């Protein structure tokens, strides 16, 4: 599985990249069919950051979540929580349909 961290209008430090990768690696616990995870960090107007996580899933459309806030680390956390919830719900839906 490939994890890609990119930045738009923001300078990515090693600490931010490693933090985002560590958070995205945790998403593999929730669903095994992940092919690729892309984390895009952007600095919007008024010193507000946006974190977007895109998960490429086998035999399904990509899952996309966004988070916005004044701290880039908090945005990454919030986006990771939302994506974990989405993947968990998707896996439960698959499991319920098989019964």
C-alpha positions, 0 to 999 in steps of 0.5 A: 500500500502506498501513502502519499503526503502532498502540500499546497501553499504550505511548506511540508516539514519532515515532522508534518510528513511523518505525522501524517504518514503515521496517522494514515497507516493506522487506517489499514486496521479498519479495512484491508482493501486499501490500495492507496492513501493520499493526504493533501494539506493546504493552507487557505486564507486567514491562516486556516489549514485544510487536510484532505484524505483520499482512500482508494479502495478495492471495488469501490469509489474513492473515499474522501474526507476533509477537515479544516482548522487553525492547526495543521496537526489537528486537521490531520487528526480530525480527517483521520478520525472521519476516514476511520469512521467511514471505513468502519461503517463501510466494512460493517455494511459489507459484513451485514450484506453477506448474512 
